Amino acid sequence: MSFDAPMPLPAGALKLQGIGKAYRLYGKKWGRALEWMGIGHHHQLHWVLKNIDLELGPGEALGIVGENGAGKSTLLKLVTGVSRPTSGHIEVGGHISALLELGIGFNPAFTGRQNAAHTLRLSGVEDQAIPVLLEGIEAFAELGDYFEQPLRTYSSGMQCRLGFATATAVRPDILIVDEALAVGDVFFQQRCYDRIGAFRESGTTLLFVSHSAQAVFALCERAILLKDGEVAIDAKPRAVIDLYNAQVVARSSGQGVTVIETSPLTEQETDSGAPDDSMDGPGTTGSYTAGAARLIALTVLQDGQPAAAVIANAAMVVRVEVAFLEHVADPHVGLQVRDSRGEVLYRAHTHGLGVSLGDASAGDVIEVDFQLMPHLMPADYTLTVGLGAGGKPGGAIEHSLLRHQDVASFSLVRSPDDDHWDGVVNLQPQVVHRRLAESESGG
C-alpha cells in the first residue's frame, strides 16, 4: 500500500489547523521539580490559544486585532517557530521574516551595521550578498552616522527603522509585523507601507498586529479578532474593528451592554431613507445597546426631502429620532460619517458641540438634526449613530448606551459648480498670487 505525500504549500501560503497553546501553571513551589522526578501531577494547563483555524493564500494581508492578553503575539510566535503549539498543525509556504518586537535579537553593544549583518546571516543570507543588502538597509533606515554607533544609543524609533529595514532587506514569502510601526514617524510609516505594498504585489503574505484601526484599514483586506484565545470573527477589517470597539465599550461601561457579534448588512440597513418604525432589532456587527433607549429612525435630507444622493457643498441634514425606555440623565446623541472601508471621516456628538438635550424620561422621544456641509469627495458613505449619557469636561461622554453601526448610507454627487479637486475632503482653498520683483524674491 502506498500513500501520497501531501503537496507542499505554495510560497506565501499559510495554513493553521486546530492550533492551541497552553502553559503549565504550578500551584506549589516545588511542583515542577516533583513532576521532573516523576512524583505525581502538580500543574494545570492555562490555554492562551484554542481551536485556531486559518488559511491564507499568497499575497493576502491579515490584520490581527484584540485586547492585550488575547493571544496575538503568541499566535505570531507559533507561526514563526519561536514557540511550538500544544495542539494542532501549522504549514508554512516559503520563507518567513518577522518583526515581533523592537530590537529582538539585536545586541545593544553592536553597531547598527553589525546587528543588521548578524541578522542577515542568521536568516541564511550568503556572505557575498550581505554588503549589497547592507547598503539598502542603510539607505532605507536613514540613520546617518548612527548606523555605525552601538544600538544602546538608539531611540525606539531608530530601532524600529533598523529592525524593519533589516527584516525587509530581502523580500520574504511571509512578512509578520507586530506593532513595530507604531513608533515610527509618519514619513517612515509611509515608506514602510509602500514597501509592504510592493512586496504584496509580488506575492508576499502579511500578518499584521496593531491597535491602530487606520493601519489595519490601510494594509489589510481581511482581519480576525482574538478574544480569550479564540477567533471571535474573521471578516473584513470594518466588521472586525467595529466588534473590537464594541467589546471594549461593553467591558468598560458597566451598563449591561449587549453587543451584536456578527450579522449581515441587510439591504434595509443600507437604505438612505427613513428606516422601519423600530430599529432595535438586529443591526450590523459591532452595534450594541444597554437597553435604555432605541433608535426609531435616521433620515438623510437635502432641501427638506429624504435623499439617497446628496449634492456636495450644499447643506444636508441627518435627522436622528430616539425613544427612551427609562430615565436617562443628560443624554447625548452622536454621529459618525464613514467611508466604504469603514474609516471615520467625521464624528461628533451633542455634548462636544455644546448642545444640551435635557434629561429624558421613559416614553420621551427626542429628534436631533445634524446640519452638515458635505465637503467630501464624491463616493458612498455610511452613517453610524450613538447615544451616551453624562457629558464630561473636555467633551468626553461618561456612559455609552447605544450604537447602531452603518444604519444608513448616502451617495455624494459632485456639484456642477464645484472646482476640480481630488482627495478625501474639500478644504476650499482661497488662492492668492502675486508677482515679485527680482530684489523682493531674494534673487
VOBAZA-607927 format. One record per residue (C-alpha): residue number from 0; residue in three letters; chain; x, y, z. Coordinates in pm, whole numbers, plus 32768, in hexadecimal, padded with zeros to 4 digits. Layout:
N
miti; kolvex; pavex; u; v; w
NUM; Ala; A; X; Y; Z $
...
***
This chain:
443
miti; kolvex; pavex; u; v; w
0; Met; A; 8000; 8000; 8000 $
1; Ser; A; 8088; 8158; 7FA5 $
2; Phe; A; 802C; 82AA; 8030 $
3; Asp; A; 8054; 83ED; 7F6E $
4; Ala; A; 8116; 84F4; 802C $
5; Pro; A; 8053; 8638; 8062 $
6; Met; A; 809E; 8746; 7F66 $
7; Pro; A; 8176; 885D; 7FF5 $
8; Leu; A; 80D1; 89B0; 8011 $
9; Pro; A; 8129; 8AB4; 7F0A $
10; Ala; A; 8211; 8BCE; 7F71 $
11; Gly; A; 8154; 8CC9; 8047 $
12; Ala; A; 803D; 8BDA; 80AE $
13; Leu; A; 7FF2; 8B93; 821B $
14; Lys; A; 7F0F; 8A8F; 82BB $
15; Leu; A; 7EBA; 8A64; 842C $
16; Gln; A; 7DE0; 8942; 849B $
17; Gly; A; 7D5D; 891B; 85FE $
18; Ile; A; 7E77; 89E8; 8695 $
19; Gly; A; 7E82; 8A00; 880E $
20; Lys; A; 7F8D; 8A79; 88FE $
21; Ala; A; 7F8D; 8A2D; 8A72 $
22; Tyr; A; 8081; 8A78; 8B88 $
23; Arg; A; 80A9; 89B3; 8CC9 $
24; Leu; A; 804C; 8A66; 8E09 $
25; Tyr; A; 80CE; 89D0; 8F4E $
26; Gly; A; 8012; 8A0E; 908F $
27; Lys; A; 8131; 899D; 916D $
28; Lys; A; 8293; 8A22; 917F $
29; Trp; A; 8332; 88CE; 9146 $
30; Gly; A; 822A; 884C; 9057 $
31; Arg; A; 8304; 885D; 8F20 $
32; Ala; A; 8427; 87AB; 8FCA $
33; Leu; A; 8341; 869C; 9050 $
34; Glu; A; 82BC; 865B; 8EF2 $
35; Trp; A; 841E; 8646; 8E69 $
36; Met; A; 845F; 8535; 8F68 $
37; Gly; A; 8321; 8481; 8EFE $
38; Ile; A; 826B; 84C7; 9043 $
39; Gly; A; 8101; 8514; 8FF3 $
40; His; A; 8050; 861A; 8F22 $
41; His; A; 8072; 877D; 8FA8 $
42; His; A; 800E; 886B; 8E91 $
43; Gln; A; 7EE0; 88F3; 8DDC $
44; Leu; A; 7EDA; 8958; 8C6E $
45; His; A; 7E92; 8AC3; 8C1D $
46; Trp; A; 7E22; 8ADC; 8AB1 $
47; Val; A; 7E94; 8C1E; 8A0B $
48; Leu; A; 7E15; 8BB4; 88B3 $
49; Lys; A; 7D03; 8ABA; 885E $
50; Asn; A; 7C7B; 8A27; 871B $
51; Ile; A; 7D1D; 8B1A; 8628 $
52; Asp; A; 7CD3; 8AC7; 84BD $
53; Leu; A; 7D5F; 8BB3; 83B4 $
54; Glu; A; 7DBB; 8B98; 8248 $
55; Leu; A; 7E64; 8CA8; 817B $
56; Gly; A; 7EC7; 8CAD; 800F $
57; Pro; A; 7FF9; 8D59; 7F7A $
58; Gly; A; 7FDE; 8ED4; 7F83 $
59; Glu; A; 7EC7; 8EE6; 8087 $
60; Ala; A; 7EDE; 8FDE; 81A5 $
61; Leu; A; 7E44; 8F78; 82F1 $
62; Gly; A; 7E1A; 906D; 8410 $
63; Ile; A; 7E1A; 8FD4; 856B $
64; Val; A; 7D56; 90A0; 866A $
65; Gly; A; 7D0F; 906C; 87DB $
66; Glu; A; 7D42; 90F6; 8936 $
67; Asn; A; 7E85; 90C0; 89F4 $
68; Gly; A; 7E9B; 8F56; 8A60 $
69; Ala; A; 7DB6; 8ED7; 894B $
70; Gly; A; 7ECD; 8DFF; 88B8 $
71; Lys; A; 7F3D; 8ED1; 878D $
72; Ser; A; 80B4; 8EC3; 87CB $
73; Thr; A; 80A0; 8D56; 8831 $
74; Leu; A; 7FFD; 8D03; 86E4 $
75; Leu; A; 8112; 8DB2; 8624 $
76; Lys; A; 821E; 8CFD; 86EA $
77; Leu; A; 817F; 8BB2; 868E $
78; Val; A; 817A; 8C0B; 851D $
79; Thr; A; 82E6; 8C76; 8522 $
80; Gly; A; 8353; 8B40; 85E0 $
81; Val; A; 83CC; 8C02; 8711 $
82; Ser; A; 82D6; 8B31; 87DB $
83; Arg; A; 8235; 89DF; 8798 $
84; Pro; A; 80BC; 89A5; 87A3 $
85; Thr; A; 802B; 88C1; 88AE $
86; Ser; A; 7F2E; 883E; 87B6 $
87; Gly; A; 7EE9; 885C; 8645 $
88; His; A; 7FBF; 887A; 850F $
89; Ile; A; 805F; 899F; 8455 $
90; Glu; A; 80CA; 899A; 82E8 $
91; Val; A; 819C; 8AB7; 825E $
92; Gly; A; 81EC; 8AF2; 80F2 $
93; Gly; A; 8340; 8B91; 80BE $
94; His; A; 8418; 8C7D; 8189 $
95; Ile; A; 8395; 8D48; 82B1 $
96; Ser; A; 8420; 8E97; 8321 $
97; Ala; A; 839C; 8F1F; 8469 $
98; Leu; A; 83B0; 9062; 852A $
99; Leu; A; 8316; 8FF4; 8672 $
100; Glu; A; 83B3; 90E5; 876A $
101; Leu; A; 8495; 9210; 874C $
102; Gly; A; 85FD; 91A2; 8745 $
103; Ile; A; 85B1; 9034; 8781 $
104; Gly; A; 86EF; 8F71; 873D $
105; Phe; A; 87C1; 90AE; 872C $
106; Asn; A; 88F3; 90DB; 8808 $
107; Pro; A; 88FC; 9233; 88AF $
108; Ala; A; 8A79; 9234; 88A4 $
109; Phe; A; 8A81; 91FF; 8729 $
110; Thr; A; 8A5F; 9319; 8630 $
111; Gly; A; 8935; 9332; 854C $
112; Arg; A; 8A03; 92A8; 842E $
113; Gln; A; 8A83; 9184; 84FE $
114; Asn; A; 8926; 912D; 857B $
115; Ala; A; 8897; 9139; 841B $
116; Ala; A; 89AE; 905D; 8392 $
117; His; A; 8989; 8F64; 84B2 $
118; Thr; A; 8810; 8F4F; 847C $
119; Leu; A; 883C; 8F14; 8308 $
120; Arg; A; 892E; 8DF4; 834A $
121; Leu; A; 883B; 8D57; 8440 $
122; Ser; A; 8730; 8D71; 8331 $
123; Gly; A; 8803; 8CA0; 8248 $
124; Val; A; 8885; 8DB5; 8166 $
125; Glu; A; 89D1; 8D5A; 80C6 $
126; Asp; A; 8AFC; 8E30; 8128 $
127; Gln; A; 8B3D; 8EB0; 7FC9 $
128; Ala; A; 89DC; 8F45; 7FB8 $
129; Ile; A; 89EF; 8FFB; 8106 $
130; Pro; A; 8AB6; 9136; 809D $
131; Val; A; 89B7; 9191; 7F92 $
132; Leu; A; 8894; 9153; 8080 $
133; Leu; A; 8939; 9229; 818C $
134; Glu; A; 8943; 934B; 8097 $
135; Gly; A; 87CD; 9329; 8067 $
136; Ile; A; 878F; 930E; 81DE $
137; Glu; A; 885E; 9445; 8223 $
138; Ala; A; 87A6; 950B; 8117 $
139; Phe; A; 864A; 949E; 8188 $
140; Ala; A; 8684; 94CB; 82FE $
141; Glu; A; 8719; 9628; 82D1 $
142; Leu; A; 87DA; 9618; 8418 $
143; Gly; A; 88FD; 96EA; 839D $
144; Asp; A; 8A35; 96CB; 8473 $
145; Tyr; A; 8970; 95FE; 8573 $
146; Phe; A; 8986; 94D3; 848B $
147; Glu; A; 8AEE; 94B0; 8506 $
148; Gln; A; 8A93; 94EE; 8676 $
149; Pro; A; 8A34; 93EB; 8781 $
150; Leu; A; 88C5; 9391; 8792 $
151; Arg; A; 88B4; 9400; 88FE $
152; Thr; A; 88C7; 9568; 8882 $
153; Tyr; A; 878D; 953E; 87A9 $
154; Ser; A; 8633; 95C0; 87F6 $
155; Ser; A; 850C; 94D4; 87CF $
156; Gly; A; 84BB; 9576; 8682 $
157; Met; A; 861C; 953D; 8603 $
158; Gln; A; 860C; 93D0; 866F $
159; Cys; A; 84C5; 93B3; 85AE $
160; Arg; A; 856B; 9440; 8476 $
161; Leu; A; 868E; 934E; 8490 $
162; Gly; A; 85AF; 9224; 84E4 $
163; Phe; A; 84BC; 925A; 83C7 $
164; Ala; A; 85CB; 92A9; 82C8 $
165; Thr; A; 8686; 916A; 8328 $
166; Ala; A; 8552; 908B; 8333 $
167; Thr; A; 84EC; 90FE; 81D6 $
168; Ala; A; 8643; 9114; 8134 $
169; Val; A; 85E9; 8FD7; 8076 $
170; Arg; A; 8481; 8FAA; 8008 $
171; Pro; A; 83EE; 8E94; 80E2 $
172; Asp; A; 82D7; 8DA8; 8080 $
173; Ile; A; 8226; 8DFC; 81C8 $
174; Leu; A; 825E; 8F41; 8287 $
175; Ile; A; 81F1; 8F5F; 83F2 $
176; Val; A; 81E0; 90B3; 849D $
177; Asp; A; 8178; 90D8; 860A $
178; Glu; A; 8131; 9244; 866A $
179; Ala; A; 8290; 92A4; 85F9 $
180; Leu; A; 821D; 93C1; 8516 $
181; Ala; A; 8169; 947A; 862B $
182; Val; A; 82A0; 9534; 86A0 $
183; Gly; A; 831D; 95A6; 854E $
184; Asp; A; 82DB; 9707; 84D0 $
185; Val; A; 81D3; 973C; 83C3 $
186; Phe; A; 82D1; 9750; 82A8 $
187; Phe; A; 8378; 9608; 830B $
188; Gln; A; 8225; 9560; 8337 $
189; Gln; A; 81C3; 95C5; 81D8 $
190; Arg; A; 8302; 9534; 8149 $
191; Cys; A; 82C2; 93F1; 820A $
192; Tyr; A; 8161; 93E0; 817B $
193; Asp; A; 81EB; 9418; 801D $
194; Arg; A; 82E8; 92FF; 8046 $
195; Ile; A; 81E1; 9213; 80D3 $
196; Gly; A; 80FC; 926A; 7FB1 $
197; Ala; A; 820F; 921D; 7EB5 $
198; Phe; A; 8259; 90D2; 7F62 $
199; Arg; A; 80EB; 9070; 7F5A $
200; Glu; A; 80D7; 90B6; 7DE7 $
201; Ser; A; 81F4; 8FBD; 7DC1 $
202; Gly; A; 813C; 8EB4; 7E90 $
203; Thr; A; 81AB; 8EF7; 7FF7 $
204; Thr; A; 80A8; 8E9F; 80FF $
205; Leu; A; 8082; 8F8E; 8227 $
206; Leu; A; 8020; 8F47; 838F $
207; Phe; A; 7FF6; 9094; 843E $
208; Val; A; 7FAC; 90D0; 85AF $
209; Ser; A; 7F46; 922F; 8610 $
210; His; A; 7E62; 92F3; 86F5 $
211; Ser; A; 7E4A; 93FE; 85E7 $
212; Ala; A; 7D09; 93DD; 851F $
213; Gln; A; 7D94; 94C4; 8413 $
214; Ala; A; 7EC7; 93E7; 83E3 $
215; Val; A; 7DF0; 92AE; 83C2 $
216; Phe; A; 7D0D; 935D; 82C9 $
217; Ala; A; 7E39; 93D5; 8201 $
218; Leu; A; 7EF0; 9288; 81EC $
219; Cys; A; 7DF1; 916F; 820A $
220; Glu; A; 7CBE; 90FA; 814D $
221; Arg; A; 7C71; 8FF1; 8253 $
222; Ala; A; 7C8B; 8FE6; 83CE $
223; Ile; A; 7C46; 8F09; 84FA $
224; Leu; A; 7BEA; 8F66; 865C $
225; Leu; A; 7C84; 8E92; 876E $
226; Lys; A; 7BBF; 8E80; 88B1 $
227; Asp; A; 7C1B; 8D99; 89D0 $
228; Gly; A; 7D08; 8CDD; 88EB $
229; Glu; A; 7C08; 8C91; 87DC $
230; Val; A; 7BA4; 8D30; 8693 $
231; Ala; A; 7A6A; 8DF8; 86DE $
232; Ile; A; 7A3E; 8E6B; 8576 $
233; Asp; A; 7AF4; 8E43; 842A $
234; Ala; A; 7A78; 8F4C; 8338 $
235; Lys; A; 7AC2; 9097; 828F $
236; Pro; A; 7B84; 918E; 836B $
237; Arg; A; 7A4D; 9268; 8387 $
238; Ala; A; 7983; 9161; 8441 $
239; Val; A; 7AAA; 90EB; 8512 $
240; Ile; A; 7B09; 9249; 858A $
241; Asp; A; 799B; 929A; 85D5 $
242; Leu; A; 7972; 915F; 86A6 $
243; Tyr; A; 7ABA; 919F; 875D $
244; Asn; A; 7A52; 9303; 87B6 $
245; Ala; A; 78FC; 928B; 8828 $
246; Gln; A; 7993; 9181; 8907 $
247; Val; A; 7A77; 9284; 89A6 $
248; Val; A; 7945; 935A; 89F3 $
249; Ala; A; 7887; 922F; 8A7D $
250; Arg; A; 79A8; 91D1; 8B62 $
251; Ser; A; 79E4; 932F; 8BE7 $
252; Ser; A; 7889; 93C8; 8BF5 $
253; Gly; A; 77EB; 9300; 8D0E $
254; Gln; A; 7697; 9349; 8C6C $
255; Gly; A; 7636; 91E6; 8C07 $
256; Val; A; 7687; 9225; 8A9B $
257; Thr; A; 761C; 9118; 89A2 $
258; Val; A; 76FC; 9101; 886E $
259; Ile; A; 7695; 907B; 871A $
260; Glu; A; 77AC; 8F86; 86CC $
261; Thr; A; 7769; 8F3E; 855B $
262; Ser; A; 7651; 8F8B; 846A $
263; Pro; A; 7636; 8FD3; 82F6 $
264; Leu; A; 7608; 9137; 827C $
265; Thr; A; 74A6; 9121; 81F9 $
266; Glu; A; 7419; 91E4; 80D7 $
267; Gln; A; 7332; 92A2; 81C3 $
268; Glu; A; 7453; 9310; 82A0 $
269; Thr; A; 7507; 93B0; 8179 $
270; Asp; A; 73D0; 946F; 8108 $
271; Ser; A; 7401; 95E7; 8124 $
272; Gly; A; 7294; 9633; 8169 $
273; Ala; A; 71E2; 9617; 82B4 $
274; Pro; A; 7204; 94B7; 8340 $
275; Asp; A; 70EC; 93E7; 83D6 $
276; Asp; A; 7021; 9462; 84FD $
277; Ser; A; 70FE; 939A; 85E8 $
278; Met; A; 7276; 9377; 85C0 $
279; Asp; A; 72C3; 92C0; 8702 $
280; Gly; A; 72D8; 916D; 8657 $
281; Pro; A; 7416; 90D1; 85CB $
282; Gly; A; 750B; 91C8; 8538 $
283; Thr; A; 7661; 91B3; 849C $
284; Thr; A; 778D; 9118; 8548 $
285; Gly; A; 780A; 91E8; 866A $
286; Ser; A; 76BF; 9293; 86B1 $
287; Tyr; A; 7657; 928B; 881F $
288; Thr; A; 7553; 92FF; 8917 $
289; Ala; A; 7536; 931D; 8A90 $
290; Gly; A; 73B9; 930F; 8A7B $
291; Ala; A; 7379; 9475; 8AEA $
292; Ala; A; 7303; 94F3; 8998 $
293; Arg; A; 72C2; 948A; 8833 $
294; Leu; A; 72FD; 952D; 86E6 $
295; Ile; A; 71B3; 9571; 8636 $
296; Ala; A; 722F; 960C; 84F3 $
297; Leu; A; 7355; 96A8; 8441 $
298; Thr; A; 730E; 9777; 830B $
299; Val; A; 73F2; 982B; 8216 $
300; Leu; A; 7357; 9969; 818C $
301; Gln; A; 73B7; 9A74; 8092 $
302; Asp; A; 72D6; 9B9A; 803D $
303; Gly; A; 71E4; 9B0F; 813F $
304; Gln; A; 71B0; 99C6; 8087 $
305; Pro; A; 7236; 9864; 80CF $
306; Ala; A; 7364; 982E; 7FEF $
307; Ala; A; 7425; 96FC; 7F85 $
308; Ala; A; 7513; 97D6; 7EBA $
309; Val; A; 759A; 991A; 7F49 $
310; Ile; A; 7636; 9A37; 7E84 $
311; Ala; A; 7788; 9AA6; 7F08 $
312; Asn; A; 77B5; 9C00; 7F9F $
313; Ala; A; 763E; 9C24; 7FDE $
314; Ala; A; 75B5; 9C0A; 813F $
315; Met; A; 752E; 9AB5; 81A6 $
316; Val; A; 7481; 9A3F; 82E3 $
317; Val; A; 74A7; 98F7; 839C $
318; Arg; A; 7372; 98CE; 8477 $
319; Val; A; 7386; 97DD; 859D $
320; Glu; A; 7250; 9774; 8661 $
321; Val; A; 7284; 96BE; 87AD $
322; Ala; A; 7181; 962E; 889D $
323; Phe; A; 71DF; 9609; 8A0C $
324; Leu; A; 7177; 94D0; 8AC8 $
325; Glu; A; 71E7; 9550; 8C1E $
326; His; A; 725E; 968D; 8CC5 $
327; Val; A; 73AE; 9705; 8C3C $
328; Ala; A; 745E; 9831; 8CD5 $
329; Asp; A; 750C; 991A; 8BE2 $
330; Pro; A; 74EE; 9849; 8AA2 $
331; His; A; 75B6; 989B; 896A $
332; Val; A; 7594; 9829; 8802 $
333; Gly; A; 76C7; 97E8; 872C $
334; Leu; A; 7706; 97BC; 85B9 $
335; Gln; A; 781D; 9726; 84E5 $
336; Val; A; 7856; 9744; 836F $
337; Arg; A; 7925; 9623; 82E5 $
338; Asp; A; 79B1; 95CB; 8192 $
339; Ser; A; 798C; 9481; 80D9 $
340; Arg; A; 7AAD; 93E2; 819A $
341; Gly; A; 7A17; 9446; 82E9 $
342; Glu; A; 7B0B; 955B; 8341 $
343; Val; A; 7A6F; 9677; 8406 $
344; Leu; A; 7A7C; 97BE; 8343 $
345; Tyr; A; 79B8; 9886; 8442 $
346; Arg; A; 7926; 9846; 859A $
347; Ala; A; 787B; 992C; 868F $
348; His; A; 7770; 9927; 879E $
349; Thr; A; 7689; 9A2A; 8834 $
350; His; A; 7757; 9A52; 8971 $
351; Gly; A; 7896; 9A95; 88AF $
352; Leu; A; 77D7; 9B90; 87D9 $
353; Gly; A; 775F; 9C47; 8910 $
354; Val; A; 75F2; 9BDC; 88F2 $
355; Ser; A; 752A; 9B62; 8A20 $
356; Leu; A; 73F8; 9A85; 89E1 $
357; Gly; A; 737F; 9A86; 8B4B $
358; Asp; A; 732C; 9954; 8C19 $
359; Ala; A; 724D; 984F; 8B75 $
360; Ser; A; 713C; 977D; 8C19 $
361; Ala; A; 70AE; 962D; 8BB2 $
362; Gly; A; 6FC8; 9663; 8A87 $
363; Asp; A; 7076; 97A3; 8A0F $
364; Val; A; 70D5; 97C0; 88A2 $
365; Ile; A; 71E9; 98B0; 883B $
366; Glu; A; 722F; 9919; 86D5 $
367; Val; A; 7386; 99AB; 8688 $
368; Asp; A; 73EB; 9A4D; 853D $
369; Phe; A; 755A; 9A5A; 84DD $
370; Gln; A; 757D; 9B62; 83CD $
371; Leu; A; 76B6; 9B17; 8304 $
372; Met; A; 7774; 9BA2; 81DA $
373; Pro; A; 77F1; 9A6F; 811B $
374; His; A; 7941; 9AED; 809F $
375; Leu; A; 79A8; 998D; 803F $
376; Met; A; 7A1B; 98D1; 7F0B $
377; Pro; A; 78FC; 983D; 7E3F $
378; Ala; A; 78D3; 96D8; 7EC4 $
379; Asp; A; 77F2; 95FF; 7F9D $
380; Tyr; A; 77EB; 9642; 8114 $
381; Thr; A; 7744; 95A1; 8240 $
382; Leu; A; 76B8; 9636; 837E $
383; Thr; A; 76E1; 95A8; 84DD $
384; Val; A; 760D; 962B; 85FD $
385; Gly; A; 7658; 961A; 8770 $
386; Leu; A; 75B7; 967C; 88B9 $
387; Gly; A; 7672; 96CE; 89F7 $
388; Ala; A; 762D; 9768; 8B47 $
389; Gly; A; 76E8; 9855; 8C2B $
390; Gly; A; 77BE; 9959; 8B80 $
391; Lys; A; 7916; 9989; 8C19 $
392; Pro; A; 79F4; 9ABF; 8C0B $
393; Gly; A; 7AC3; 9ABF; 8ACE $
394; Gly; A; 79B8; 9A19; 89F9 $
395; Ala; A; 79C2; 98B0; 8A72 $
396; Ile; A; 788A; 97DE; 8ABE $
397; Glu; A; 786C; 971E; 8C04 $
398; His; A; 7791; 95FA; 8B90 $
399; Ser; A; 7755; 9567; 8A38 $
400; Leu; A; 75F2; 94E0; 8A1D $
401; Leu; A; 75B6; 948C; 88B0 $
402; Arg; A; 7663; 947A; 8760 $
403; His; A; 75D6; 9415; 860F $
404; Gln; A; 76EF; 93DE; 8515 $
405; Asp; A; 76B1; 9441; 83AB $
406; Val; A; 753D; 9471; 83E3 $
407; Ala; A; 7519; 9541; 82A5 $
408; Ser; A; 75E2; 95AB; 8177 $
409; Phe; A; 75E9; 96B9; 8070 $
410; Ser; A; 7699; 96F9; 7F27 $
411; Leu; A; 7747; 9846; 7EFA $
412; Val; A; 7733; 98E0; 7D9F $
413; Arg; A; 781C; 99F2; 7D28 $
414; Ser; A; 7779; 9B46; 7D09 $
415; Pro; A; 7774; 9BD3; 7BA5 $
416; Asp; A; 780D; 9D13; 7C30 $
417; Asp; A; 791E; 9C5E; 7CF7 $
418; Asp; A; 7A8D; 9C9E; 7CAC $
419; His; A; 7B5B; 9B7B; 7C2F $
420; Trp; A; 7C10; 9AD8; 7D55 $
421; Asp; A; 7C6D; 9981; 7DD5 $
422; Gly; A; 7CAC; 98DB; 7F27 $
423; Val; A; 7BC2; 989B; 804C $
424; Val; A; 7B40; 99EC; 80C2 $
425; Asn; A; 7B1A; 9B38; 800E $
426; Leu; A; 7BE3; 9C38; 80D1 $
427; Gln; A; 7B58; 9D50; 7FF5 $
428; Pro; A; 7C9C; 9E0D; 7FCE $
429; Gln; A; 7CA6; 9F7E; 7F79 $
430; Val; A; 7DC9; 9FAB; 7E8A $
431; Val; A; 7E81; A0F6; 7E89 $
432; His; A; 7FA7; A135; 7DA6 $
433; Arg; A; 8091; A257; 7D67 $
434; Arg; A; 81BD; A29B; 7C8E $
435; Leu; A; 82F7; A310; 7D40 $
436; Ala; A; 8412; A3E3; 7CB9 $
437; Glu; A; 855F; A331; 7CAC $
438; Ser; A; 85E2; A3F1; 7DDB $
439; Glu; A; 84AD; A394; 7EA9 $
440; Ser; A; 84D4; A21F; 7E5F $
441; Gly; A; 863A; A21A; 7EE0 $
442; Gly; A; 86D1; A1DB; 7D88 $
***
